[in-house]
Amino acid sequence: MPNKKSAQKELRKSVKREAANVKVKNVMKTTVKKSLKKVLAEDKSVKEDLALIMKAVDKAAKKGVIKKQAANRKKSRLAKKINSLK
């Protein structure tokens, strides 16, 4: 435990921030995983979910949970896989 008052406050803040980041990251990861399962199963309905997937990834990038370029890379790779379904 920190000894100084400011360090204690910073610890409390970091715990709250971590909890919020974990929540956003989990939502993003689950939507991506669900879409990848649909792609592997060659389910055509995944094309309709593309907007929701992009939204979750963009939200994580906007909140600073992942970097902007990492979000762009994830979206690009997912879109490529989804658009390859015929």
Buried (B, 14 or more C-beta within 10 A) or exposed (E): EEEEEEEEEEEEEEEEEEEEBEEBBEBBEEBBEBBBEBBEEEEEEBBEBBEEBBEBBBBBBEEEBBEEEEBEEBBEEBBEBBEEEE
